[in-house]
Structure formats: C-alpha cells, structure tokens
C-alpha cells in the first residue's frame, strides 16, 4: 500500500505525465493580473477560442444574468467580469481532461461548483467565483487516479459496491491515499492559488484547512448537498453528514439551508443543460 501511495506521488511530481491546462488559461490569468492589460486584450484572447467564445456569449445572454442581445466578447467580459470568464475557461478545460467516460463525475463536479456559488452568494461571501471554481475542482484527484491507474479505479468502484462504503474510504483502503490529497498535489503542480488548493485538499475534513476554512466549508457543504440531490455520480451513492465545524463556520441554520437547497435544485437544471452543451461541443471538436 505504501508503494502505491509513493507511485501516485511520483506521478504527480512528474508534471510531464499530468494533464496540462490549455495555454489560454495561463495567458488569461497573466493578463488579468497585469494592471497594464485591457478588456480588449483579454477579449481578443478569448475570441481566439471559438468554443469558449460561444459559451461566454451563451452565458451572458442567459436568463440567469438578465442581459439581452450581447453580441461582443468585450461587452460580455465587462458585464460578466473577468473572474466569471476565467472560471468558464477552466470549467471547459476540466471537462476535456475528465473525458466523456467519467461523465457522472463531471456532472457531480459541475453541480458542486454551482452549489458552492449559491451558498457563497447567499452568505454574501467575497470571491464567489473562486469558491465556485474550487467546487468544480474538488474531485479532480479522482480524475488522475482514473487516468493513470485504470485497474485500481475499477477495483475502487468494485470495493465501494461490495462493502457499501464511501469512495474515499475505499481509496484509503486500497491505495493508502485518497483523491483529496491527490487533487491538492495536482493543484499545486498547476500553480493554483492556495484559496483553491485548500478546499480541494480538505473538503472531506474542514478542520485541516488553515487559511481558507470558510471556503473549504462551502465546498464541503456543496459536495454534500449535490450528493443528496442525486445529481451526477461521484463514485458512491452514500451521502455524508455535514460536518459540525462547517455548519458553525457558515452560521448555518435549518431555514437558511432549506432556502439554499431549493435554489440549488433550480440551478442544477441549468447545470444539466450546460453539461449537455459541453458534451456536444466536445463532440464537435473531435
């Protein structure tokens, strides 16, 4: 078991063997962080990717945002904000990494990103789009295990079914490590900021987050609520309890939770449509 853990760690450390985020995301991040960059420069970059451009325009003209007949990428980026466009680009890339043969996991991840956004907005937290992205990426470690250790992945699913246990418990039993750690290592290898790394790495144990406990608590709660909704498939059908610390950090109560759940259910309908569009877009590319 120790050998398997070391093997996984070695693969994560060997960045040449890992999926690479498209250059457009790196360039968009660089432009967004530069005080000398303009919306027009970023819009030209986004416009260079036809699929991403189409999704940006679809999003800005959707009922969720309430704008009408926005036809240029630069206007869309002004209305949506740079962070929303960056997250859309990242979500598109993550879909391509996940591939269609783990669509259930993609939908669970997309749903968790949506739920995290609902929770963050309801609680009036800062950096809602970053929290949404952390939700989207929270199970990315499962993708690496699937892509690099196919036989082990199949055994994990079999173990979950035979013992009726949580997926991460099966990982610990079979591999000596779980997807949270793998995801954290991957996020670090992609040089993602700590505010994304901690929720990815500690969404199953909020107490371990040091600097971003509230964001981690949001992703934890979003993960639980999406599992309870039955949207997508994360590897098992069991719904974990909400951790008391997360409940406390978010100042949660039963009436507020009921409102959040209702809004999430509505938003997941849009998420399902978005997922179907991504699948169609991926088929068009291939």
N, C-alpha and C positions, 0 to 999 in steps of 0.2 A: 504493500500500500504506500509506503514511504517512497518507493521507487517511482510509482505512478505520479505522486504529487510532484516529485522532482522533475519528471519528464514533462509534465504540464508547465511547470515554472520555466523550464528550459525553452520551451516553445514560445512562451510569452516574451522571454528575454531576447529571443532571436527574432527581432522585428521583421526580418526579411520573409519570415514564414507566415506573417499575420496579414489579414486583410488591410488594405491601405485606403484611407479616406481619400476621395477624389480631390484633385488639386484645387477645384473651385471653392471648396470649403476653407482650405488653408488660405487661399488668396482673399476670400471674403472676410475672414477673421482679421487678416492683416490690414485690409482697407478699413474695416470698422474700427480698429484700434488706433488708426492714424488720424491725427487732427487735421492733416492736410488733404484727406480724401473727401470727395464729394459724393452725393447721392447719385449723380450722373455716372461717375466712375463705377460705382457698385452696380448700378443698373445695367451698364454695358457688360459687366462680367456675368451677371445673372442671365442676361439676354443671350449670352453665348451658348447656354444650355437650353435647347428648345423644350425639353420635358419640364425642367424646373420653371421656365418662364410660363408655360401653360398652367402649371399648378399654382403659381403665385397669382396669376390673373383670375383663376377659378376661385381661389380663396378670398381675394379682396372683393369679388363680386358676389360672394355667397351671402345668404340671409343672415348668417352668424355675425357679419360685420356691418351690414346695413348700408354699404356704399352701393353706387349704381353706375353701371357702364364705365368702369375704369378700364382704359384701353392701353395704357403705357406702363412699363415696368417701373420707371422712375416715380410716377404718381402712386403706384401700388406700394412701393417701398416707403414713401412718405407717409401714406395712410396706415400701413400695417406696422411699420417700424422695422429697423434693421434686424433686431433680435428674432422677430417672428420669421422673417425670410431666412435667416441663418438656421433656425430650427427646422424649417421646412426643407432646406437643402440637406441638412443632416438626416432628417427622417427618410428622405428619398434614398440617401446613400445606405442607411442601415437596412432598408428594405432589400436593396440589391445584395448586401452582404448576407442577409438571412436566407435569401433564395426562397423559391416557392415551395420547396419540400418541407419547410417548417412554418407554413402559413399560420398555423394556430398560435405559435409563439409570437410571430409578428403582430397578429391581431391583439393578443394579450398585452404586448408591449405598447402598441398604439393606444389601446384603451387605458392603460395605466398613465400614459402621457396626458391623455385627455382628462382623466380623473384628477391627476395632480394639478392640472391647470384650474379645474373647477374649485378644488379645495383652496388653492393659493389665492384665487380671486375672491372667494367667499370670505376668507380670513384677512383679505387686504394685505397680503404679504408682498414684499418687494421681489423683483426679479422673477416674475411668474413664468416667463418663457423659459428661463434656465431651469426652473423647477419642472416644467413640462418635459424638457429635454432629458433631465435626469430620470424622469418616469419612463420615457421612451427607451432609455438605455439600460434600465436597471437589471435586465436579464441578459445583457449582451454576452456574459460569460458562458451561458448555455450554448450560444452560437459557436463559440470557439471549441467547446467540448464536442459539439455535433460535427463541426467541420474537420477537426483534427483527430478525433477519437471516435469514429463512427461505431465501431464494435462496442466500445464502452457505453456510448449513448444508447444503443439498442438494449444493452443489459440494464441500464438505469431505468428505462421505461418498463422493462420486464419486472425488475425488482419492486418498483413502485406499485405495479399491479398485483404482484404476488403477495406482498406484505401490507399493502394498503397504507403506505407511509408517504410523508411529504417528499417531494423531489429532492430537496436539498439534503434531507436525511439519507436518502439513497446515495447521493453523491459522496457524502462523508463516509458512508459505509463501504462503498466500492472504490472510491478514488482517494480518500483521505483529505479531500478538499471540496469546497462547494463553489458554485458559479459566482457567488458574491465576491470571493477572493479573486477568482479568475477575471471577472469583469473589472475589478479595481486595478489589477495589474495591466489589463488591456487599456483601460482609460488613461493610466499613467504613461503607457507606451505611445499613446496618441497625443500626449501632452495636453490632455484636457484639464481644465481648472479644477482645483480641489472641491469647489462647490458642486461639481458634477461627480467627482470621484467618490466622495464620502457617501452620498445617497446610493450610488451603485454598490459600494462595498459593504454598507451596513444597513440595507433596507430590511434585513431579517433580524437585526439587533441594534436598535436605535441608540442604545446606551454607549455603543462603541464609537459613535461619531463624536469628534472632538470640537470642531469649529462650525459645523453646519447641521446641528441636531434638528432644528426646525424643518429644514429642507428634507432631511432624511426621514423625519416623522411623516411629512406629507407624502413622500414616495411610498413609505411603508403602508400608510392608510389607503392610498390609491390602489396599491397592489392587492390589498385585502378586499376592497370593495369591488374591484373588477373581477377578482376570482369569484366573489359571491354572486356577481351578476351572470356568470357563465359565459362572458364574452371572451372568445379566444381560448387557447389552451396552453398553460404554462408548464405542463409536464405531469401534473396530477390534478385530481378533482377536489382535493381537500381545501377547506377554507380556514386559514389560521385565525386565531383571536387577535384583536387589536391590542397591541402592547400598551399597558397602563402608562408608561412613560410618554409614548406618542400621544395618547389621549390627553395627558396633562400638558405637554408642550404646546399643543394646538388649542388648549382651552375648549375642548370639545364637550358637547352635551347631546342628549338624545334628540331634542327637537332640531338642532342645527344639523346633526348627522342625517336625519330624515330628509331635510331640505337638500342637502348635498347629494344624497343617494338619488333623489328624484331628478335633480338636474343632470347628474352623470348618466342616468338611463336615457334621457333625451339626447344628450351629446353623443352617446355611443351609437345612436342611429346614424348620425352624420359620419362618425368614425368608420362605420361599416361601409358606407358609400365611398369614403375616401380610400379605404383599403382595396375595394374593388377597382377603383380607378388606378391605383398604383399597380395592381396586377395587370390591368390592361396596358398601362404604359410600359411595363417591363416586357410584356409580350411583343409590343410594337418595336422596342429597342432590339430585341433578339430576333 
